[in-house]
């Protein structure tokens, strides 16, 4: 199992770099060429979400991206350290919280539309989005 890890400051300008690295590593791992645009878009959405959560929560820790090459699959994990509200708990400013929850839900809906295998976990210490794609083994050409 090969893993590439990225950590970047929670700034929007770093999302593009994360997208490019993710697509390059996915290509090398054997993700179908036709799916690479979806990989790029999903990673961009997940990283943008993490950057927004860090900025709105005042978290200075970096956003974490792990690119994991396993047998027959390639996974990308985007982690944040922003506190996530427990469902049903909207004790803070209701108006702003509702807007943030709607934006968060929209981002997750976009990711779910792009990736068939998505896991989202969140808690008071941060969250993680794990996206997985199948890979095709590279075929060695024998002369």
C-alpha positions in Angstrom: 0.0 0.0 0.0 1.5 3.3 -1.1 0.3 6.6 0.5 1.0 10.2 -0.4 0.2 12.8 2.2 -0.4 16.5 1.6 -0.9 19.1 4.3 -1.7 22.7 3.3 -2.7 25.9 5.0 -6.4 26.5 4.9 -6.3 28.9 2.0 -8.4 28.6 -1.2 -5.4 29.0 -3.4 -3.9 25.7 -2.3 -7.0 23.7 -3.4 -5.9 23.8 -7.0 -2.6 22.2 -6.1 -4.3 19.4 -4.1 -6.6 18.7 -7.1 -3.6 18.5 -9.5 -1.6 16.2 -7.2 -4.6 14.0 -6.6 -5.3 13.5 -10.3 -1.6 12.7 -11.0 -1.4 10.1 -8.2 -4.8 8.6 -9.2 -3.6 8.3 -12.8 -0.4 6.5 -11.6 -2.5 4.3 -9.3 -4.5 3.0 -12.3 -7.8 4.9 -11.9 -9.6 4.9 -15.3 -8.7 8.0 -17.4 -12.4 8.7 -17.9 -12.9 9.2 -14.2 -10.0 11.6 -13.5 -12.1 14.7 -14.0 -14.5 13.4 -11.3 -11.5 12.7 -9.0 -10.3 16.3 -9.6 -13.7 17.8 -9.0 -14.5 15.7 -5.9 -11.1 16.5 -4.3 -11.6 20.2 -5.1 -15.0 20.1 -3.4 -13.8 18.2 -0.4 -10.7 20.5 0.1 -12.8 23.7 -0.5 -15.2 22.4 2.2 -12.3 21.7 4.6 -10.8 25.2 4.0 -14.1 26.8 4.6 -14.7 24.9 7.8 -11.2 25.8 9.1 -11.6 29.5 8.2 -15.1 29.8 9.7 -14.0 28.1 12.9 -10.7 29.9 13.2 -8.7 26.7 13.0 -5.0 27.3 12.1 -4.1 23.6 11.6 -3.5 22.5 8.0 -6.0 20.6 5.9 -4.8 17.0 5.4 -5.1 15.0 2.2 -4.0 11.3 2.0 -3.8 9.6 -1.4 -3.9 5.8 -0.7 -3.1 3.2 -3.3 -4.3 -0.2 -2.4 -4.8 -3.4 -4.3 -7.7 -2.9 -6.8 -8.7 0.5 -5.3 -7.5 4.1 -4.8 -8.7 6.2 -1.9 -8.5 9.9 -1.1 -9.1 11.1 2.5 -9.6 14.8 3.1 -9.5 15.7 6.8 -10.2 18.8 8.7 -9.8 19.8 12.4 -12.8 22.0 12.6 -15.4 21.2 15.2 -18.6 19.8 13.6 -21.9 20.3 15.2 -23.7 17.2 16.4 -26.9 16.7 14.3 -29.8 18.6 15.9 -27.5 20.9 17.9 -27.9 24.4 16.6 -27.3 26.3 19.8 -25.1 28.9 18.2 -26.4 31.8 16.0 -29.2 30.1 14.2 -29.2 32.1 11.0 -25.5 31.7 10.3 -25.5 28.1 11.4 -28.4 27.3 9.0 -26.5 28.9 6.0 -23.3 27.0 6.9 -25.2 23.7 7.2 -26.9 24.2 3.8 -23.5 25.0 2.1 -22.0 22.0 3.8 -24.9 19.7 2.7 -24.6 21.0 -0.9 -20.8 20.3 -1.0 -21.4 16.8 0.3 -24.2 16.2 -2.2 -21.8 17.3 -5.1 -19.2 14.8 -3.8 -21.7 12.0 -3.5 -22.8 12.7 -7.1 -19.3 12.4 -8.3 -18.1 9.4 -6.3 -19.9 6.1 -5.8 -18.0 5.1 -2.6 -17.9 7.9 -0.1 -17.7 7.8 3.7 -18.2 11.0 5.8 -17.3 11.1 9.5 -17.5 14.2 11.7 -17.3 15.1 15.3 -16.2 17.8 17.7 -12.5 17.2 16.8 -12.9 17.4 13.0 -14.1 15.5 10.1 -13.0 13.1 7.3 -14.2 12.5 3.8 -13.0 9.2 2.3 -13.6 8.7 -1.4 -12.7 5.4 -3.2 -12.4 4.5 -6.8 -11.6 1.1 -8.4 -8.3 0.7 -10.2 -7.3 -1.4 -13.1 -4.0 -3.3 -12.8 -1.3 -2.1 -15.1 -0.5 -4.7 -17.8 3.1 -5.3 -18.4 4.0 -5.5 -22.1 6.4 -8.3 -22.7 8.5 -7.9 -25.9 
